[in-house]
């Protein structure tokens, strides 16, 4: 990885590391980030950057350039996960059952270091909006920020975010055109039959048996109805039903998620999941009640801004360390910003096998090589410079 000691990321590395470790030791769950919000506001206040609360526990800061120009929103997510940390490090979470297991601590630290750079070095033209967003982990915090005016006064001309990424080695940056993270849909299927004694199944309608067949049948949506060249996931992650081994339950609830990239595939999967639930239930003399939520759209990069991100990534990490990232079936509520304003979502490598930093996101031993913070700052600074110029 190139090391330019004069780069913003190198110059502000210790600043970013200190912030990242503070956030890591004091994690808060989605929409509960009150202490995190106070710390972000403290840093912005110390830097003399105007800011305000936004979206409940979020923050919007603003840096004006010397000359008028376009506006760019830079976003970092803030929330931790309900995970108990298992890392034997001095900066481990101090709160049992709470952990920054996805890199959001590093995202906040990198954005604050970027803010400090532009505050100290000056912004030649345009406006930087610093968006610290709560509730990314399933809470649609981006929607709360948008509803509270995050994309107003001024309305940004583009939005940008990055994710510190376990799938990439530290020192590399991944960018891709078009869809980079999947649309997220959630479903809940209640199968209702007729309860009874386990010894007399012929007198009952076994909703649990129908549920077992439905779990298998749902896999045919991807295996036999989605174009093999396309991509989709249907997962049943939760089944609840029954109270005793000798009782056939009256109802069983299945909950799961569907992931897609293309709008047409999303519609197909929704239609077929709903239809299969009804038909399988009827074949067992049960009935199905389906609740289906289109939770998040796909995260889709604007091609021209992705091209700009590749140039910025080469500035930060060297051209040979810029790769085409693999699309992820994970979801991201940054997609809600991208529905409103064109933008780019990119990936900064954090993995270091030599140091044992290899565990996946959301794992109790997830960690990041803190050299990735310097890369993230240099990448963000370069993207902002290039866009605003």
ABEGO torsion letter per residue (X at the ends): XBBBAABAAAAAAAAAAAAAAAAAABBBBBGABAAAAAAAAAAAAAAGBBBBBBGGABBBBBBBBABBEBBBBBBBBABBBBBBBABBBAABBABBGBBBAAGAAAAAAAAAAAAAAAAAAEBABEBBBBBBBBGABGAGAAAAAAAAGAABOBBBABBBBBBBBAABBBGBBBBBBEBABBBBBBBBBBBBBBBEBAABAAABBBAAAAAAAAAAAAAAAAAAABBAABBBBBBBABBBBEABAABBBABBBBBBBBBBABAAAAAAAAAAAAAAAAAAAAAAGBBBBBBBBBABBBBBBBAAAAAAAAAAAAAAAEAAABBBBBBBABBBAAAAAAAABBBBBBBBBABBAAAGBABBBGBAABBBBAAAAAAAAAAAAAAAAAAAX
